[in-house]
């Protein structure tokens, strides 16, 4: 079919192939990580496979829709996001593997809205930055105040409705990267970080519980849990698994820690520890290589787009993958607090894998459709 050939020629097939390899790699590890469970891995494999299939289909659909169409309907994206947050207020449920209240469950199917709202946030923030850059002074106080308000409202809503600090931190990193790439001056970042630093003692004293403080400090202060049986227990089990894997690992289905179920949330937040134990340093490096290729490709497509909005969206997607990878791997090796963040494409979760393929579809769409002259802002 001519249309199908045209799609394969113009879509970013490299991005799709590497994403699909990553997802299938993750599916294999999820199978191994759930072998020890009472009901076996069938349910997890079926759900993840369905997520991958839906994700690939979503990649194709989003690729052929011009990004300008999404941005032109930014009010609808905001309305959809608001609707999902309202649902979380009334129907949000907690999840044992993430510790947050950001799940909607209907008829046994769980959806994590913040994964999809993140894509709307990237597009709408890109639209906002382009508007200020072309119609206003991006570095004026009023513009920066608007952007700060844009983010603070989103950050606050996520914390209040979902209690999901991990997702909120991803949004913060996306916001900072897109602001920088749009051309916001360094002095505004200095002022912003100074304001955050001034607020930290207040939040630390009046808003955080003792267990939350200990969880944040534990990776950097061994005296908080010297026996590794308390707040450090999760990371300690992950570190044991990673260390035992050595170069080549124990083999799929053969990891001592994995197959005894000793690693907490080993098919979701701590799946990198399973990879390290059963596939060794070679398997872990392969994960990082695949994710690095995805990030580099997103940046490359953005730089070649010749369009401000397209570039910012590509950078926002890349920022999401970078932060989630750094935080997830950091949790497993003990250099970052445990906040519940999935490893893109590898961790179990239908919402996560579908949203990541959708994000790649946004980037692929930038490459797929050349921009009309009226949208070329540089």
C-alpha positions as CSV (number, residue, x, y, z in Angstrom):
1,X,0.0,0.0,0.0
2,X,1.4,3.4,-1.0
3,X,0.3,5.0,2.3
4,X,2.0,2.4,4.4
5,X,5.2,2.8,2.4
6,X,5.0,6.5,2.8
7,X,4.6,6.1,6.6
8,X,7.7,3.8,6.9
9,X,9.7,6.3,4.8
10,X,8.8,9.4,6.7
11,X,8.2,8.2,10.3
12,X,11.2,7.8,12.6
13,X,11.6,4.1,12.3
14,X,14.9,4.2,14.2
15,X,13.1,5.6,17.2
16,X,10.3,3.0,16.9
17,X,12.7,0.1,16.5
18,X,14.9,1.0,19.5
19,X,11.8,1.7,21.6
20,X,10.3,-1.7,20.6
21,X,13.6,-3.5,21.4
22,X,13.7,-1.8,24.8
23,X,10.1,-2.7,25.5
24,X,10.6,-6.4,24.5
25,X,13.7,-6.5,26.5
26,X,11.7,-5.2,29.5
27,X,9.0,-7.7,28.8
28,X,11.5,-10.6,29.0
29,X,12.9,-9.4,32.3
30,X,9.3,-8.8,33.7
31,X,8.6,-12.5,32.9
32,X,11.7,-13.6,34.8
33,X,11.0,-11.1,37.7
34,X,7.5,-12.6,38.3
35,X,8.3,-16.3,38.0
36,X,8.4,-16.7,41.8
37,X,4.9,-15.3,42.3
38,X,2.0,-17.6,43.2
39,X,0.1,-17.1,40.0
40,X,3.2,-17.0,37.8
41,X,4.1,-14.4,35.2
42,X,1.2,-14.9,32.7
43,X,-0.9,-12.0,34.0
44,X,2.0,-9.5,34.0
45,X,3.2,-10.6,30.5
46,X,-0.3,-10.3,29.0
47,X,-0.8,-6.9,30.4
48,X,2.6,-5.6,29.3
49,X,2.2,-7.2,25.9
50,X,-1.1,-5.5,25.5
51,X,0.4,-2.2,26.6
52,X,3.2,-2.6,24.0
53,X,0.7,-3.3,21.2
54,X,-1.5,-0.3,22.1
55,X,1.6,1.8,22.4
56,X,2.9,0.9,19.0
57,X,-0.5,1.7,17.5
58,X,-0.6,5.0,19.4
59,X,2.9,5.8,18.1
60,X,1.6,5.4,14.5
61,X,-1.5,7.5,15.1
62,X,0.3,10.4,16.8
63,X,3.1,10.3,14.2
64,X,0.7,11.2,11.4
65,X,-1.0,14.0,13.3
66,X,0.8,17.3,13.0
67,X,2.1,18.7,16.3
68,X,0.6,22.1,15.5
69,X,-2.8,20.5,15.6
70,X,-2.2,19.3,19.2
71,X,-0.8,22.7,20.2
72,X,-3.7,24.6,18.5
73,X,-6.1,22.6,20.8
74,X,-4.1,23.3,24.0
75,X,-7.3,24.3,25.8
76,X,-8.7,20.8,25.2
77,X,-5.5,19.3,26.5
78,X,-5.8,21.4,29.6
79,X,-9.5,20.4,30.0
80,X,-8.6,16.7,29.6
81,X,-5.8,17.0,32.2
82,X,-8.2,18.8,34.6
83,X,-10.8,16.1,34.1
84,X,-8.3,13.4,34.9
85,X,-7.2,15.2,38.1
86,X,-10.8,15.6,39.2
87,X,-11.3,11.8,38.7
88,X,-8.2,11.3,40.9
89,X,-9.7,13.4,43.7
90,X,-12.8,11.2,43.8
91,X,-11.7,7.8,42.6
92,X,-7.9,7.8,43.0
93,X,-6.5,4.7,44.6
94,X,-3.1,3.8,46.0
95,X,-0.7,1.2,44.6
96,X,1.6,-1.0,46.7
97,X,4.4,-0.8,44.3
98,X,4.6,3.0,44.0
99,X,3.3,4.3,47.3
100,X,1.2,7.0,45.6
101,X,-2.5,7.6,45.2
102,X,-2.4,8.3,41.5
103,X,-4.3,5.3,40.0
104,X,-7.7,5.0,38.5
105,X,-9.1,1.5,38.5
106,X,-12.2,0.3,36.6
107,X,-13.2,-3.3,36.1
108,X,-9.8,-4.5,37.2
109,X,-7.9,-2.2,34.8
110,X,-5.5,0.4,36.3
111,X,-4.6,3.6,34.7
112,X,-2.0,6.2,35.9
113,X,-3.3,9.5,34.6
114,X,-0.1,11.5,35.4
115,X,1.8,9.4,32.7
116,X,-0.5,10.8,30.0
117,X,-1.0,14.3,31.5
118,X,2.8,14.6,31.2
119,X,2.5,14.6,27.4
120,X,-0.1,17.3,27.5
121,X,2.1,19.3,29.8
122,X,5.0,19.1,27.4
123,X,2.9,20.2,24.4
124,X,1.1,23.0,26.3
125,X,4.3,24.3,28.0
126,X,6.0,24.3,24.5
127,X,3.0,26.3,23.2
128,X,3.3,28.8,26.1
129,X,7.0,29.2,25.6
130,X,6.6,29.8,21.9
131,X,3.9,32.4,22.5
132,X,6.0,34.3,25.0
133,X,9.1,34.1,22.8
134,X,7.3,35.4,19.7
135,X,4.6,37.7,21.1
136,X,6.1,38.9,24.3
137,X,9.5,39.2,26.0
138,X,10.4,35.7,27.2
139,X,12.8,37.1,29.9
140,X,10.5,39.7,31.3
141,X,9.3,39.4,34.9
142,X,5.7,39.0,33.8
143,X,6.6,36.1,31.4
144,X,8.7,34.3,33.9
145,X,5.9,34.7,36.5
146,X,3.4,33.2,34.1
147,X,5.7,30.3,33.4
148,X,6.4,29.7,37.1
149,X,2.6,29.8,37.8
150,X,2.1,27.3,35.0
151,X,4.4,24.9,36.6
152,X,3.5,25.5,40.3
153,X,-0.1,24.8,39.6
154,X,0.7,21.6,37.8
155,X,3.2,20.5,40.5
156,X,0.8,21.3,43.3
157,X,-2.1,19.5,41.7
158,X,0.0,16.3,41.3
159,X,1.1,16.4,44.9
160,X,-2.4,17.1,46.2
161,X,-4.5,14.7,44.0
162,X,-2.0,11.9,43.5
163,X,0.6,12.3,46.2
164,X,3.1,11.2,43.5
165,X,6.4,13.0,44.3
166,X,8.2,10.9,41.6
167,X,6.0,12.2,38.8
168,X,6.1,15.7,40.2
169,X,9.9,15.7,40.0
170,X,9.8,14.5,36.4
171,X,7.6,17.4,35.6
172,X,10.0,19.8,37.3
173,X,13.0,18.5,35.2
174,X,11.0,18.8,32.0
175,X,10.0,22.3,32.9
176,X,13.6,23.4,33.7
177,X,15.0,21.8,30.5
178,X,12.4,23.3,28.2
179,X,12.8,26.7,29.8
180,X,16.5,26.6,29.3
181,X,16.3,25.4,25.7
182,X,13.7,28.1,24.9
183,X,16.2,30.8,25.9
184,X,15.3,31.8,29.5
185,X,18.4,33.6,30.9
186,X,20.6,31.9,33.5
187,X,19.9,34.6,36.1
188,X,16.3,33.5,36.2
189,X,17.4,30.0,37.0
190,X,19.6,31.3,39.8
191,X,16.8,33.3,41.2
192,X,14.4,30.3,41.0
193,X,16.8,27.9,42.7
194,X,17.5,30.5,45.4
195,X,13.8,30.7,46.0
196,X,13.5,26.9,46.2
197,X,16.4,26.8,48.6
198,X,14.7,29.4,50.8
199,X,11.5,27.3,50.9
200,X,13.2,24.0,51.6
201,X,13.7,24.6,55.4
202,X,10.0,25.6,55.7
203,X,8.8,22.5,53.8
204,X,11.3,20.3,55.8
205,X,10.1,21.6,59.1
206,X,6.4,21.9,58.7
207,X,5.3,19.6,55.8
208,X,7.5,16.4,55.8
209,X,7.0,13.6,58.2
210,X,10.0,12.0,59.9
211,X,9.9,8.9,57.7
212,X,9.9,11.1,54.6
213,X,13.0,13.0,55.8
214,X,14.7,9.7,56.6
215,X,13.9,8.3,53.1
216,X,15.5,11.4,51.5
217,X,18.6,11.4,53.7
218,X,19.2,7.7,53.9
219,X,21.2,7.3,50.7
220,X,23.7,9.9,51.9
221,X,23.7,9.3,55.7
222,X,24.5,5.7,56.7
223,X,23.8,6.4,60.4
224,X,20.0,6.7,59.7
225,X,19.8,2.9,59.1
226,X,23.1,1.3,59.8
227,X,21.7,-2.2,59.8
228,X,19.9,-1.8,56.4
229,X,16.7,-3.3,57.9
230,X,14.6,-0.1,58.0
231,X,14.4,2.7,55.4
232,X,17.4,1.4,53.6
233,X,16.1,-2.1,53.2
234,X,14.8,-1.7,49.7
235,X,17.9,-0.2,48.3
236,X,20.1,-2.6,50.2
237,X,18.3,-5.6,48.5
238,X,18.7,-4.0,45.1
239,X,22.4,-3.4,45.7
240,X,23.0,-7.0,46.8
241,X,21.3,-8.2,43.5
242,X,23.3,-5.8,41.4
243,X,26.6,-6.8,43.0
244,X,25.9,-10.5,42.7
245,X,25.3,-10.3,39.0
246,X,28.9,-9.4,38.2
247,X,29.7,-9.3,34.5
248,X,27.3,-11.7,32.8
249,X,24.7,-12.4,35.5
250,X,23.2,-15.5,36.9
251,X,20.9,-16.0,33.9
252,X,17.2,-15.4,33.4
253,X,15.2,-17.1,36.1
254,X,18.3,-17.9,38.1
255,X,18.9,-14.8,40.2
256,X,18.9,-15.7,44.0
257,X,17.4,-12.3,45.1
258,X,15.0,-12.1,42.2
259,X,13.6,-15.6,42.4
260,X,13.1,-15.4,46.1
261,X,11.1,-12.2,45.8
262,X,13.6,-10.4,48.0
263,X,13.9,-7.3,45.8
264,X,11.0,-4.9,46.5
265,X,8.8,-4.0,43.5
266,X,11.2,-5.9,41.4
267,X,9.1,-5.9,38.2
268,X,8.4,-2.1,38.5
269,X,10.6,0.4,40.3
270,X,13.5,-1.9,40.9
271,X,13.6,-3.8,37.6
272,X,17.1,-2.5,36.9
273,X,18.3,-4.6,39.9
274,X,16.8,-7.7,38.4
275,X,18.6,-6.9,35.1
276,X,21.8,-6.5,37.0
277,X,21.5,-9.7,38.9
278,X,20.3,-12.0,36.1
279,X,22.0,-10.4,33.0
280,X,25.0,-8.8,34.8
281,X,26.8,-5.6,34.0
282,X,26.5,-6.4,30.3
283,X,22.7,-6.5,30.5
284,X,22.6,-3.4,32.6
285,X,24.9,-1.5,30.1
286,X,22.7,-2.6,27.2
287,X,19.7,-1.0,29.0
288,X,21.6,2.3,29.4
289,X,22.8,2.1,25.8
290,X,19.3,1.7,24.4
291,X,17.9,4.5,26.5
292,X,20.8,6.8,25.5
293,X,20.1,6.1,21.8
294,X,16.5,7.1,22.4
295,X,17.5,10.3,24.2
296,X,20.1,11.3,21.5
297,X,17.6,10.6,18.7
298,X,15.0,12.8,20.4
299,X,17.5,15.6,20.7
300,X,18.7,15.1,17.1
301,X,15.2,15.3,15.7
302,X,14.5,18.4,17.7
303,X,17.7,20.2,16.5
304,X,16.9,19.4,12.9
305,X,13.2,20.4,13.1
306,X,13.8,24.1,12.3
307,X,10.8,24.9,14.4
308,X,10.7,26.2,17.9
309,X,7.7,24.3,19.2
310,X,8.8,21.0,17.6
311,X,12.3,21.4,19.1
312,X,11.0,22.2,22.6
313,X,8.6,19.2,22.5
314,X,11.5,16.9,21.5
315,X,13.7,18.3,24.3
316,X,10.8,17.8,26.8
317,X,10.4,14.2,25.8
318,X,14.2,13.6,26.0
319,X,14.2,15.3,29.5
320,X,11.5,12.9,30.7
321,X,13.5,9.9,29.7
322,X,16.8,11.2,31.1
323,X,15.3,12.1,34.5
324,X,13.4,8.8,34.9
325,X,16.4,6.8,33.9
326,X,18.7,8.7,36.3
327,X,16.4,8.5,39.2
328,X,15.4,4.9,38.7
329,X,18.9,3.6,38.3
330,X,20.0,5.9,41.1
331,X,17.4,4.3,43.4
332,X,18.8,0.8,42.6
333,X,22.5,1.7,43.2
334,X,21.8,3.8,46.3
335,X,22.6,7.3,45.2
336,X,19.1,8.7,45.0
337,X,16.1,8.5,47.3
338,X,13.3,6.0,46.6
339,X,10.4,8.0,45.2
340,X,8.7,5.5,42.9
341,X,9.7,6.1,39.3
342,X,9.5,3.5,36.5
343,X,12.4,2.8,34.1
344,X,11.1,3.9,30.7
345,X,10.1,1.0,28.4
346,X,11.5,-1.6,30.9
347,X,9.3,-1.4,34.1
348,X,6.0,-3.2,34.2
349,X,3.0,-0.9,33.7
350,X,0.6,-0.5,30.9
351,X,0.2,3.3,31.4
352,X,4.0,3.8,31.5
353,X,4.8,1.8,28.3
354,X,1.8,3.3,26.4
355,X,2.7,6.8,27.3
356,X,6.3,6.3,26.4
357,X,5.4,5.1,22.9
358,X,3.0,8.1,22.6
359,X,5.9,10.4,23.6
360,X,8.0,8.8,20.9
361,X,5.1,9.4,18.5
362,X,5.3,13.1,19.2
363,X,9.0,13.1,18.2
364,X,8.4,10.9,15.2
365,X,5.6,13.3,14.1
366,X,8.2,16.1,14.0
367,X,10.3,14.2,11.6
368,X,7.3,12.9,9.7
369,X,5.7,16.1,8.6
370,X,7.7,19.1,7.4
371,X,6.5,22.4,8.9
372,X,4.7,25.0,6.8
373,X,6.6,28.2,6.4
374,X,4.1,30.0,8.7
375,X,5.1,27.8,11.6
376,X,8.9,28.2,11.3
377,X,9.6,30.7,14.0
378,X,13.4,30.9,13.5
